Amino acid sequence: MRFRLRDEQRGGLNGWVEAGLFVIAISALTVIYAIAQQAGANLVVFILYAMGFAAAGMLAMTGLGERPVEIAFARQSLAFGASTVLLEAFYFQLLGVLPPAETSLALRLSVPVSLVVGWLYLARLMTLTLWLGSAVIVAAVVPVLWSVEPVDRTFVVMLAVICSLIVAVKTFASELHPANQAARTVGDKLRVTGLVVASTTLIGACVLMPLVALSAFGAIEATGLIPPVAAFCHPPTLVTAIALGAPIFVAMTYLTFSSVVKIGTESFLATSAFTPLSVLAIQAVATAFGQLHVTAFDTALLPYIAVGIFGVLIVVHARHRG
């Protein structure tokens, strides 16, 4: 089949190109998180501000258009928003027991999880080759999870599976969103994405702000997920969120919504197997320019990354052959 850079039917770039650009965008966001954190930013506040300014920027470019409230609060939008908030909470917990590189590798479980979800609930075909590819991906993740102290192992496995399930639900929500499926131009896709990110920001604020207030009054104990009031007025947080976070969130969410309707959730998530390598490359550039200070990468993870990539290639080939 001849490769085309643009998608003439659905508009924008080829879905695989967009998925590849998403890998670069989310890798850049991972590095930006580290830069923001080293600048003293609270990551929860950073994410909330970055999403809010990203939504405002997208809608400033496209306008609200027709039926904005219906699109913003469609059940798929609410599912996307709720899963985004839940993912941050559970991912934060996982990062508390696994280093970032190992955490990223553990989330490759989202590929087999999405295949099973699609098979069970969306009547998608599950072939022997897809089961094989899923088994290879799981085999790449198991040694990482097994390296955790036995006392924490069950907890870590549970968190990894929950995070992977949330990722699958979040991505299926964007693929199955009726307004996203109907969009045919870059402007339409950007408007839908902006409205969904706006509702996601609202959901996040509605969950977070009461907890911040309760913490400020001493009713509950502050945690890493509940920032102090002062964190919302921290200049480095605001600056990095607007200048770095928001543009990346625009690219990342647009590429997600545009790509998944073209290549499907399972294949879109499969491309994330290349994320650790992309993160390493961008991290090296940021370090070279003195913007980031990080510990050395554990090269022992490279074989597991390679096995994971091999597994997703099996999945992608089986899903799209013919």
N, C-alpha and C positions, 0 to 999 in steps of 0.2 A: 504494500500500500504506500502511495506517495505521501511524504511528509509535507504538511503545509504549515507555515509559520502562523497564519491567521485562521480563525475559525469563521468561515463564511456563513454558517448557519446560525450560530449563537452570538457572534460578534466577539471582538477582542482577539487575544492571541490564542494559539493552540493550547488546549487544556494541559498538556504535558509541560509546555514551556512555562505556563503560569504556575504549575505545581513546583517546577524547579526554582522559579523566582520566589515562591513562598518559602522554600527551604532557606534561601539566602536571607529573606526578610526575617524569618523567625530566628535564624542564627544571629543576625545583627541585633535583634531585640534581646537575645540572651546576653550578648556582650554589653549592650547598653544598660541592662539591669545591673551588671557588675560595675560599670562605670558610675551609674547613679548611686549605687550603694556605697561605693568608695568615696563619693562626694558627700555622703551623709544623708542621702535621701531615704525616706521610708518607702519600701517597695509597694506596699499596699496603697498608699496615697499616690505614689508615682503612677501606678496602673490606673487608678480611678481618674486622675487628671488626664493622663495620656488618652484614655478611651473617650473621655468627654470632649477634649479638644479635637480628637480625630473625627468624632461624629459631627461636631460643629463645622469643621473644615470641609468635610464631604458634602454636607447639606448646604453650606454657603456656596459651593460650586454648582450644585445641581438644583437647589430649591427643594421644597417639600413635595411638590408634584401632587398627583391625585391620591386620595385615600391614605394619607400619611399615618393617621392613627390606626387604621385597620392593618396596615403593613407592620408598623412598629410593635403592635400588640397581638399580632397573629400568634397562634399557639406555637408555631415553629420559632418565631422570634423569642417568645417567652422561654421555650425550651433551650434555645441557644444562650439566652442571657443567664438563665438559672444554672445551666451546666458550666458556663464560663466562671461564674462566682464560685460554684462548688469545686471546680477544678483548681482554682487558686488556693482554696482552703486545704484540699487534700494534697496537692502538689507541694505546698509549703510544709506539710507534715512529713512527706516523703523525703524532702531535702534535709530534714532534721536528722535523718538516720542514714542517708546515702549521699555521697558526694555528687556534685552536679553532673559529671560525665556519666557516672553509673546510673543516675536518675534518668537521664536522657535515654540511655540504652534500655532501661527497664520499660520505658513507655513505648518501645517497639511492640509490646504486647497489644497495643491498640489495633494493630493490623489483624491478627487472628481474632481478636474480640469483635472487630467490626464485621469480619466475614461471618462469624457465628450469629451476630445480631441480624445481619441482612438475611441470612439463611432461615432463621427462626421466625422473624417478624415481617420480613418484606418478600418472602418467597424467592430469594435469589439463589441461583444455582450454586451448589457446593460440590465440586468434583474431587476425585481422589488426589489430583495434582494440587488443588488448593489446600486440602488437608495436609499434604506433604510439605508444601511451602510454609504453612502455619506451624507445623511441627519443627521445622528448621529454625524459624524465628524464636519459638519458645526455647529451643535448645541453646540459642545464643544468649538468652536472658537468664536462664536457670543458674549458670555458674555465678553470675553477678549477684543474684538474690541469695544463693547458697553461701556466699562469702560473708554475709552478715552474721553477727554473733547469734548463736542459737536462741538466746532469750528474746531477740528482736525479730527473728526470721519470719514467724507467722504474721506478725504485724506488718512487716515490710511487704510480704507477698500480697496480703490483703489490700494494702494501700496501692500497690502497683496495679493490681487488677481493677480496683475501683477507679483509679485515675484513667486507666485505659478504657474502661467502660464509659466514663464521662466524656472522654475525647471522642469516642465513637458516636455517642448520642449528639454531642455538639456538632459534629461534622455532618451527620445525617440530617440534622435540623436545617443546616444551611443548604444541603443538596435538595431536600424535599420542600423547601419554602416555595409556595406557589408564585409569589411575586418575583423571586429570584429565577425560577424556571421560565417565567414569561419574559424576563428582561432580554432584550436583543442588542442593546447598544452599551457602550462603556458608561455613558451617562446614566442610563437606567440602572445598570448594575451598581454603580457608585451610589445612587440615591437609595436603593434598597439596602445596601450595606450600611450607609450612614444612619438610616432609620433603625435598623436592627442594633447597631452599636449604641445608638442613643438610648434605646430601651434597655439594653444591657447595662449601660452606665447608671440608669435610673434604678434598676434592680440592685446593682451593687451598692449604690448610695443608700437605698432604703434598708438594706441589710446592715451596712457598716455604721451609719451615723447613730442609730439608737445604741449600738454597742459602745461607740466612742463616748456618747453622753453618759451611759451607765458607768463606764470606767472612770470618767472624769469626776463623777459624784461618789466614787468609791463603792458602788453597788456590786461591781464585778471586778475581778482581777484582770489587769492589763496583760496581754500576751503579744507575741509577734504579729498576730493577725489583727489586733486592735490597737491602732496607733494613738498616741496622745494628741490632744487638740493642737499643740504647738507644731506638729508635723505638717499640718495643712497650711501653715504660714511660713514654711521653711523655703527660702529663696532658691537654693540648689535643686530642691525637688520640683518646684514650679518651672524653673528654667530648663532642666533636663527633660521634664515631661513634655513641655511645649516644643522645644527645639529638636529633641531626639526621639522621644517616645511617640508622640502623636503622628509624625510622618511615617514611622515604621508601622504603627497600628493601622493607618490608612492602607498602606500597601499590603500588609499581611491579611487583613480582613477582606479587602477587595479580591485579592488573589484566591483566597479560600472560597468565597461565594461564587466567583467566576469559574474556577477550575472544577469544583466538585460536580457541577451539573454536566460537565463535558466528559469527565473520565470516571466519575463515581467515587463515593467515599472511600471504598477499600483501596483503590489504586492511589487516590490522593494521599491517604495516610501511609501507604507503602513508600512513597517518595521521602518520607521523614526519616527513613533509615540512613539517608546521607547527611542528616543534620549534624551529627557529631563531627564529621570531617569538615563541614562548612563552618561550624563554630570555631574549630581549631584554626582555620585559615584567617577568619576575621579577627579572632582573638590575637593572632600573631601580628597582624597589622596594627591593631590598637596598642599592643604592647610596644611595638617598634617605635610608635609615635609618642610613647610616654603617657598614654591616656589610661593605661590599665596595668595593674600589677597582679600577676596570678602565679599559682604554684605550677610546677612542671606537670605536664600531662602524663598519665599513667599508661605507658605504651603496652602494658599487659592487656589493655582493653581492645587493642587493635584486632586480634583474631576474632573476638566476639562481634565487633562491628562488622568485620568482613563476612562472618557467617550470617549475621542479620541481613546484610545487603543481598547475599546469595538467596536467602529465603524470600525476600520481597520480590526479587527478580522472578523467582518461580511463580509467585502469586500473580504478579502483573502479567507475565506471559500466559498463564492459564486463564486469567480473566479476560484477556483481550485477543487471544489467538483467533485467527479466522476472521 
